[in-house]
């Protein structure tokens, strides 16, 4: 199923909206529903989708219950599959090709007034170097008609680029906007070792859509999802330029840095294309960052205790805090779960562990577990001098932080019946 096939429940906005702050303002005015803008002032004939991939909407889109998505992602990580390759004639993304590259003509919005300008934040970058392929999210500032400045965080793609640059080489890439949700979810995953995220997407396609993931090759040799709304090909050059400021997932303004420049050599798009615009710091941003971390946290916790579920919280920006549900069998299971969870996602700053009767997506129920089962002096575990996340504006100048875990589970050495809810 293509990206556009998941928009049947989107609210259509027919009045004219500007790319400059207009999408952001309209979304905030109506509490962030799934919107499809059909009348873009600066990009006639193009449409924009926002807020499609919240946790519940994503699970609905790919046909799984929220309670089982973690196990589904974990299964795909362990069962990668090979995508099918189709010809350009069979690929909807080849419906149209720009005669001359002009990124200004694409419906790329400028969201927050504090941002440097127009950004692609929901587009994935696909790169291949020496037979090793990577697909990942990296925001891209629209500098001019054929150049972007990309924020490369220190993960797999950054390593590939650094190695190529050390030899004076550029890196061939594709930029893909609005592939189907399964591809986006796979692109948001990160691993300790290099893994081809498109093989994870292919496994999810077969399991959830009962159909293969189809790729098509671009003129520079990079393969992309054949039914994406937009695909661009080009190179990460050896040039660098200012990137930022940018309102990041925490709702705070990220720094200005020198980052690599992408030169775009060609642009493809479907007929009547739909641009997927991710509003920084809002629910869709938090979902795409947080959901793929849950399986790795659950796997780490499950190695030491019986772990039932993991939820990356919205208040924790989908990245810095989680609630972990366990089936407790011994008194120190809460502490073990805290330590394992923090090791399973090293950017996380805070974790709360609860019993199996707590609805972990409901902050009221989690707080109830805290006030009825947690004792601050006994059940708070603080870990000083830890490596912090670059997204945490409160981290110390040396990049370190303290981390905390709250054990909000029942202590059976007390009176367990007194802890049980009658609700």
C-alpha positions in Angstrom: 0.0 0.0 0.0 1.4 3.4 -1.0 1.6 6.4 1.3 -1.5 8.0 -0.3 -3.6 4.8 0.3 -3.4 5.5 4.0 -5.0 9.0 3.8 -8.7 8.0 3.5 -9.4 9.3 7.0 -7.5 12.5 6.6 -9.3 15.8 7.0 -9.0 17.7 3.7 -8.2 21.4 3.8 -9.3 23.1 0.7 -8.6 26.8 1.6 -5.3 28.2 0.3 -2.4 27.7 2.7 1.2 29.1 2.5 4.3 27.0 2.8 5.7 29.8 5.1 4.4 28.9 8.6 0.9 28.2 7.2 1.0 24.4 7.6 2.3 24.7 11.1 -0.3 27.3 12.1 -3.2 25.3 10.7 -2.1 22.1 12.4 -1.7 23.8 15.8 -5.0 25.5 15.5 -6.9 22.2 15.4 -4.8 20.1 17.8 -2.8 18.2 15.3 -5.2 15.9 13.4 -4.3 14.1 10.2 -4.6 16.9 7.6 -4.3 16.8 3.9 -3.7 20.3 2.4 -5.0 20.5 -1.2 -4.4 24.1 -2.1 -0.8 25.2 -1.5 -0.1 28.8 -2.4 3.5 28.4 -3.6 3.1 24.8 -5.1 -0.1 24.5 -7.1 -0.9 20.9 -8.1 0.9 19.5 -5.1 -0.6 18.5 -1.7 0.8 18.2 1.8 0.1 15.5 4.5 0.8 16.1 8.2 0.2 14.2 11.4 -0.5 10.8 9.8 2.0 8.7 11.8 1.0 9.1 15.5 1.3 5.8 17.4 -2.4 4.8 17.0 -2.6 6.0 13.4 0.6 4.2 12.5 -0.6 1.0 14.0 -4.0 1.3 12.2 -2.2 2.1 8.9 -0.1 -1.0 9.0 -2.8 -3.2 10.5 -1.5 -4.2 13.9 -2.7 -3.6 17.5 -0.6 -1.1 19.5 0.1 -3.9 22.0 1.9 -6.1 19.5 3.8 -3.6 17.3 6.9 -4.0 19.4 7.0 -7.7 18.9 6.3 -7.2 15.2 9.3 -4.9 14.8 11.5 -7.2 16.8 10.4 -10.1 14.5 11.3 -8.1 11.3 14.7 -7.2 12.7 15.5 -10.9 13.1 13.9 -11.9 9.7 15.1 -9.5 7.1 13.9 -10.1 3.5 15.1 -9.1 0.0 13.0 -6.4 -1.8 11.8 -6.9 -5.4 13.3 -4.7 -8.2 11.0 -3.3 -10.8 11.7 -1.2 -14.0 11.1 2.6 -14.2 8.1 1.9 -16.4 6.5 0.0 -13.5 7.3 2.6 -10.8 4.8 5.3 -10.1 7.5 7.6 -8.7 8.8 7.8 -12.3 5.6 9.4 -13.5 7.3 12.8 -13.7 10.8 14.1 -13.9 11.9 17.8 -13.5 13.5 19.1 -16.6 15.8 21.2 -14.5 16.2 20.7 -10.8 14.3 23.3 -8.8 13.7 22.3 -5.2 11.9 25.6 -4.5 9.1 24.3 -6.7 8.4 21.4 -4.3 6.0 21.8 -1.4 8.7 21.9 1.3 7.3 24.0 4.2 8.9 26.4 6.6 7.2 25.4 9.9 8.3 27.2 13.1 9.3 30.9 12.8 12.5 30.0 14.7 13.6 27.6 12.0 16.3 28.6 9.5 13.9 28.2 6.6 12.2 25.5 4.6 13.1 21.9 5.8 12.5 18.4 4.7 12.1 16.6 8.0 10.1 13.5 7.0 12.3 12.5 4.0 14.6 9.5 4.3 18.1 9.4 2.8 19.3 6.1 1.2 23.0 5.7 0.6 25.2 2.9 -0.5 29.0 2.7 -0.2 31.0 -0.4 -1.1 27.9 -2.6 -1.1 26.7 -1.4 2.3 23.3 0.3 2.2 21.7 2.6 4.8 18.3 4.3 5.1 17.8 6.9 7.8 16.1 10.2 8.7 18.2 13.4 8.6 16.6 16.8 8.4 17.6 18.8 5.3 17.6 22.6 5.0 16.6 24.0 1.6 19.6 26.2 0.8 18.9 27.0 -2.9 17.3 25.4 -6.0 19.6 22.4 -6.1 21.4 22.2 -2.7 20.4 21.1 0.8 22.3 21.2 4.0 21.8 18.0 6.0 22.2 17.5 9.7 24.1 14.2 10.1 24.0 12.9 13.6 26.8 10.4 14.6 25.2 7.2 13.4 25.7 4.9 10.4 25.4 7.4 7.6 27.7 9.8 9.3 30.3 7.1 9.5 29.9 6.2 5.8 30.3 9.9 4.8 33.3 10.4 7.1 35.1 7.4 5.6 34.3 8.5 2.0 35.5 12.1 2.7 38.7 10.9 4.2 39.5 9.6 0.7 38.2 12.8 -1.0 35.0 11.0 -2.2 31.4 12.1 -2.4 28.6 9.8 -1.4 25.8 8.9 -3.9 22.4 9.1 -2.3 18.7 9.2 -2.8 16.2 11.4 -0.9 12.7 9.8 -0.6 9.6 11.6 0.5 6.4 9.8 1.4 7.1 6.1 0.9 4.6 3.9 2.7 4.5 3.9 6.5 6.3 0.5 6.8 9.3 2.0 5.0 9.2 5.1 7.2 9.1 3.0 10.3 12.1 0.9 9.2 14.0 4.1 8.3 13.5 5.3 11.8 15.2 2.3 13.3 18.8 2.4 14.5 21.1 -0.5 15.2 24.5 -1.1 16.9 25.8 -2.8 13.8 25.2 -1.9 10.1 21.9 -3.3 8.9 20.1 -2.6 5.6 16.9 -1.0 6.8 15.2 -1.7 3.4 15.4 -5.5 4.2 13.6 -4.8 7.5 10.9 -2.9 5.5 10.7 -5.8 3.1 10.0 -8.2 5.9 7.3 -6.0 7.3 5.8 -5.6 3.9 5.4 -9.3 3.5 4.0 -9.8 7.0 1.7 -6.8 7.2 0.7 -6.1 3.6 1.2 -9.6 2.2 3.1 -8.2 -0.7 6.8 -7.6 -1.5 8.5 -4.3 -1.2 9.2 -3.0 -4.7 12.3 -0.9 -5.4 13.4 0.9 -8.5 16.9 2.1 -9.5 17.6 5.8 -9.9 20.1 7.1 -12.5 22.9 7.2 -9.9 22.4 3.5 -9.0 20.6 4.0 -5.7 17.4 2.0 -5.3 14.2 3.6 -3.8 10.7 2.5 -3.1 8.9 2.4 -6.4 5.6 3.9 -5.1 7.0 6.8 -3.1 5.6 10.2 -3.8 8.9 11.9 -4.4 12.5 10.7 -5.1 15.6 12.8 -5.7 19.1 11.6 -6.5 22.3 13.4 -5.8 25.5 13.4 -3.7 26.7 14.3 -0.2 29.5 16.6 -1.2 32.7 17.5 0.7 31.3 21.1 1.1 29.8 22.2 4.4 27.5 25.1 5.3 25.4 26.5 8.2 22.6 24.2 9.4 20.1 25.4 12.0 18.6 26.9 14.0 15.8 24.3 14.1 13.1 23.5 16.6 13.9 19.9 17.5 11.9 17.1 19.1 12.2 18.6 22.6 10.4 21.8 21.5 13.7 23.7 22.0 15.8 25.3 19.4 18.8 23.3 18.2 22.2 24.8 17.6 23.7 26.2 14.3 26.4 23.8 13.0 28.6 23.3 10.0 27.0 20.3 8.2 27.4 18.5 4.8 25.9 20.0 1.6 23.9 17.8 -0.7 23.8 18.6 -4.4 20.6 17.3 -6.0 21.0 16.1 -9.6 17.4 15.0 -10.4 13.9 15.0 -9.1 11.1 12.5 -9.7 7.5 12.5 -8.4 4.1 10.8 -8.9 1.2 12.4 -10.6 -0.6 14.9 -8.2 2.1 14.3 -5.6 1.6 14.4 -1.8 4.5 15.8 0.2 4.9 14.3 3.7 5.7 17.2 6.0 6.7 16.4 9.6 6.2 19.3 12.0 9.2 19.3 14.4 8.5 18.6 18.0 4.9 17.4 17.4 3.4 13.9 17.9 4.4 12.5 14.5 8.0 13.5 15.1 8.0 11.8 18.5 6.3 8.7 17.1 8.9 8.1 14.3 11.8 8.6 16.7 10.4 6.7 19.6 8.5 3.7 18.3 11.5 2.0 16.8 13.5 2.3 20.1 10.8 0.3 22.0 11.8 -3.1 20.6 15.4 -2.7 21.6 14.5 -1.5 25.1 12.1 -4.4 25.5 14.7 -6.9 24.3 17.2 -5.6 26.8 14.8 -5.7 29.7 13.5 -9.1 28.7 17.0 -10.5 29.1 16.8 -9.8 32.9 13.1 -9.9 33.8 9.7 -10.8 32.2 9.0 -7.6 30.1 5.5 -7.1 28.8 5.5 -3.8 27.0 7.4 -0.5 26.6 6.1 3.0 25.8 8.2 6.0 24.9 6.3 8.9 26.5 5.1 12.0 24.7 6.2 14.1 27.7 9.7 12.6 27.2 9.6 13.7 23.6 9.3 10.2 22.4 13.1 9.8 23.0 14.2 10.7 26.5 11.8 8.8 28.8 9.9 5.5 28.8 7.5 3.5 30.9 8.3 -0.2 31.1 5.7 -2.8 32.1 7.0 -6.0 33.7 5.7 -9.2 35.4 7.5 -9.1 38.7 8.7 -12.3 40.3 11.4 -11.0 42.7 12.0 -7.9 44.7 14.9 -6.6 42.6 13.2 -7.0 39.3 12.3 -3.2 39.2 15.9 -2.2 39.6 17.1 -4.8 37.0 14.5 -3.5 34.5 15.6 0.1 35.0 19.3 -0.6 34.4 18.5 -2.8 31.4 16.2 -0.2 29.8 18.8 2.6 30.1 21.4 0.3 28.5 18.9 -0.6 25.7 18.5 3.0 24.7 21.5 5.1 25.8 19.9 8.4 24.9 17.2 7.8 27.5 17.3 9.9 30.6 14.3 8.6 32.7 12.5 5.3 33.0 9.6 4.3 35.1 8.9 0.6 35.8 5.3 -0.5 36.6 3.4 -3.8 37.1 1.3 -5.6 34.6 -2.0 -4.1 35.8 -1.0 -0.5 34.7 -1.9 0.9 31.3 1.4 2.4 30.4 0.1 4.7 27.6 -2.1 6.5 30.2 -0.1 9.0 32.2 -2.7 9.2 34.9 -2.5 5.5 35.6 1.3 5.7 35.6 1.3 8.6 38.0 -1.2 6.6 40.2 1.3 3.7 40.3 4.0 6.2 41.3 2.1 7.7 44.2 0.7 4.4 45.5 3.7 2.0 45.0 6.9 4.1 44.9 8.9 5.3 47.8 11.4 8.1 46.9 14.2 7.0 49.2 13.9 3.3 48.4 12.7 3.1 44.8 14.6 5.9 43.1 17.8 4.9 41.3 20.1 7.7 40.1 23.1 7.2 37.8 25.5 10.2 37.6 28.1 10.9 34.9 26.3 9.2 32.1 26.6 10.1 28.4 23.7 12.3 27.6 21.6 12.8 24.4 22.5 15.7 22.2 18.7 16.5 22.1 18.7 17.2 25.9 19.3 21.0 26.3 20.0 20.5 30.0 23.0 18.2 29.5 26.3 19.5 30.9 28.9 21.2 28.7 31.0 17.9 28.6 27.9 16.1 27.2 27.3 14.2 30.4 24.1 13.9 32.4 22.5 12.1 35.3 19.8 9.5 34.6 17.1 8.3 36.9 14.8 5.2 37.2 11.6 5.0 39.3 10.6 1.6 40.5 6.8 1.9 40.8 6.1 -1.8 41.2 4.5 -3.5 44.2 6.9 -4.6 46.9 5.6 -8.0 48.1 7.6 -7.7 51.3 5.0 -5.1 52.3 1.3 -5.7 52.1 0.6 -6.4 48.4 -3.1 -6.4 48.7 -3.0 -2.8 49.9 -1.5 -1.7 46.6 -4.1 -3.2 44.3 -6.5 -0.9 42.4 -10.2 -1.5 42.6 -10.8 0.5 39.4 
